[in-house]
Amino acid sequence: MADASPGGKKRIVFLGPPNSGKGTQAATLAESLGIPAISTGEMLRSAVGSGTELGERVKDIMESGQLVDDDTMADVIRARLAADDAVGGFLLDGYPRTTAQVETLRQILVERVDTLDDVVLIDAPDEVLSQRARKRLRQDGRKDDHEDVVRERLEVYRRQTEPLIEIYDKEGLLRRIDGDQAIEEVGRQVAAAVGES
Ligand code: ADP
C-alpha cells in the first residue's frame, strides 16, 4: 500500500498467539524502522506494577488469561497513539485482539487520515507454543505464565483473535511468517515481508 505518512514511516500490526515470539520481533523491527513498538500487554503490566487506577482494574482479568474489555482498551490505545512519537508511524504488538478492536483501530486511523501498511502474523503449532511457555515459566515466572493460564490465553487467542487473520487477509494486508524457526530467520522473513530487507 502507498506510504503517505510524514517521513515515510509505517503503520504495522503484529498478530500471533502467546509465545509465538512476536514481542521480540516487534521490538527489533520497530527499532530498525524508527517507529515505536507499542505493546499493550507491557503497558498494562506496567500499570499493574505501579498500582495505577487502570492497573487495579485490569490486574485480575490479566492474571486469569482473559482479555481486558474493549472499552478500556480503546481508551488505552487512543491515548497512546495520540502521543508525539506515534504520529508518524507505529508498530502495534497486542492490539487489536478482537473484532471490536479492529473497528476501534479503523476509526482512529480514519480520524488521522491514515491506513495500515502491513499486518504481520507470526504463528506456530500449539505444542511449540506450550513448550516455550513452560520454559519461560521456569526462567522468569510471569504470573500469567502458569500452565492453566497459558492454556486459557491460547484458547482466548484462537477464539477471539484468530478471526482477525481473515479480516486482514481479505484487505490484502496479511504477511504470514512461520514462528517455528530460529529467531534470526524469523527476523529476516519479517523484515522482508514489510519490504525492509
Ligand atoms: P502475549 O504474551 O500474548 O504477547 P501480552 O503481553 O500482549 O501477551 O498481553 C498480556 C495480557 O494483557 C493479555 O492476556 C490480556 O489480558 C491483556 N491485554 C493485552 N493487550 C490486550 C488487548 N488488546 N485487549 C485485551 N486485553 C489485552
Boltz pocket constraint, residues with backbone or C-beta under 6 A from the ligand:
constraints:
  - pocket:
      binder: B
      contacts: [[A, 16], [A, 17], [A, 18], [A, 19], [A, 23], [A, 39], [A, 40], [A, 41], [A, 42], [A, 44], [A, 61], [A, 62], [A, 63], [A, 65], [A, 66], [A, 67], [A, 68], [A, 69], [A, 73], [A, 93], [A, 94], [A, 95], [A, 96], [A, 97], [A, 101], [A, 144], [A, 153]]
      max_distance: 6.0
